[in-house]
Structures are given as structure tokens and as C-alpha cells.
């Protein structure tokens, strides 16, 4: 599965995407927990971020199909 990174998450990790290898998480929430565990430098950001599954916002209980594309969308501030 591919996880696209945007804004601060991309800046902190220095990459535009991550590839998560099997065993793939079964839900958005499990993916969130895995990202927080595997990338502790962005754990707090991941906890506050929205995730989109195949271009649609998804909540933590949402199942992730094989081959899905997930986007990590950090909160933004305006001014």
C-alpha cells in the first residue's frame, strides 16, 4: 500500500510517499497506529491528521482494501 504524505509530514520525513509492506493493516486506525510506531518523529502529527482512502476521507474503523492508496493530511493553519 502507498501512503502519500503532504505538508508537514512530508517535510519532516523528507519523502512524498511511504510504501507499507505486508502484513498490511486491516483498517485506517491500524495504519495510523503503525505509522506512529514506525515513524515516532511524526507520531503526534499522525494522531491529529486526517487520512483519505482512495481520494475519500476515511475514519479509523474503515477497512483498507489491498492495493489502496492512503493520503495522510495534516491539519493546516490559516492566516
C-alpha positions as CSV (number, residue, x, y, z in Angstrom):
1,X,0.0,0.0,0.0
2,X,1.2,3.5,-0.7
3,X,0.8,6.3,1.8
4,X,1.1,9.8,0.3
5,X,2.5,12.5,2.6
6,X,1.6,16.1,2.5
7,X,2.6,19.4,4.2
8,X,4.5,19.0,7.5
9,X,4.6,15.2,7.4
10,X,6.4,15.3,4.0
11,X,8.7,18.0,5.3
12,X,9.6,16.0,8.5
13,X,10.2,12.7,6.8
14,X,11.8,14.2,3.6
15,X,9.8,11.9,1.3
16,X,6.5,12.2,-0.6
17,X,5.3,8.7,-0.1
18,X,5.8,5.6,2.1
19,X,5.3,2.0,1.0
20,X,3.8,-0.1,3.7
21,X,4.6,-3.8,3.1
22,X,2.6,-6.8,4.2
23,X,1.2,-7.6,6.6
24,X,-0.9,-4.6,5.7
25,X,-3.1,-3.0,8.3
26,X,-6.8,-4.0,8.0
27,X,-8.2,-0.6,9.0
28,X,-7.3,3.1,8.8
29,X,-6.9,3.1,12.6
30,X,-4.4,0.2,12.5
31,X,-2.5,2.0,9.8
32,X,-2.4,5.2,11.9
33,X,-1.0,3.2,14.8
34,X,1.6,1.6,12.6
35,X,2.7,4.9,11.2
36,X,3.0,6.3,14.7
37,X,5.1,3.3,15.8
38,X,7.3,3.1,12.8
39,X,7.9,6.9,12.5
40,X,7.9,8.3,16.0
41,X,9.1,11.7,14.8
42,X,5.7,12.3,13.3
43,X,3.6,10.3,15.8
44,X,1.9,13.4,17.3
45,X,1.2,14.8,13.8
46,X,-0.2,11.5,12.6
47,X,-2.5,11.4,15.7
48,X,-4.1,14.7,14.6
49,X,-4.1,14.1,10.9
50,X,-7.0,13.1,8.6
51,X,-6.5,10.1,6.4
52,X,-8.1,9.7,3.0
53,X,-8.5,6.3,1.3
54,X,-8.5,6.3,-2.5
55,X,-9.4,10.1,-2.5
56,X,-12.1,10.0,0.1
57,X,-11.8,10.9,3.8
58,X,-11.9,7.7,6.0
59,X,-12.4,7.1,9.7
60,X,-10.4,4.8,11.8
61,X,-12.7,1.8,11.5
62,X,-12.7,1.9,7.7
63,X,-11.2,-1.3,6.1
64,X,-8.3,-0.8,3.7
65,X,-8.5,-2.9,0.5
66,X,-5.4,-4.5,-0.9
67,X,-3.5,-2.1,-3.2
68,X,-5.2,1.0,-1.8
69,X,-3.7,4.5,-1.8
70,X,-3.9,6.4,1.5
71,X,-3.1,10.1,2.0
72,X,-2.0,11.5,5.3
73,X,-3.4,15.0,5.5
74,X,-2.0,17.0,8.4
75,X,-4.1,19.8,9.9
76,X,-3.4,23.2,8.4
77,X,-3.4,26.6,9.9
78,X,-4.7,29.7,8.2
79,X,-4.0,33.3,8.5
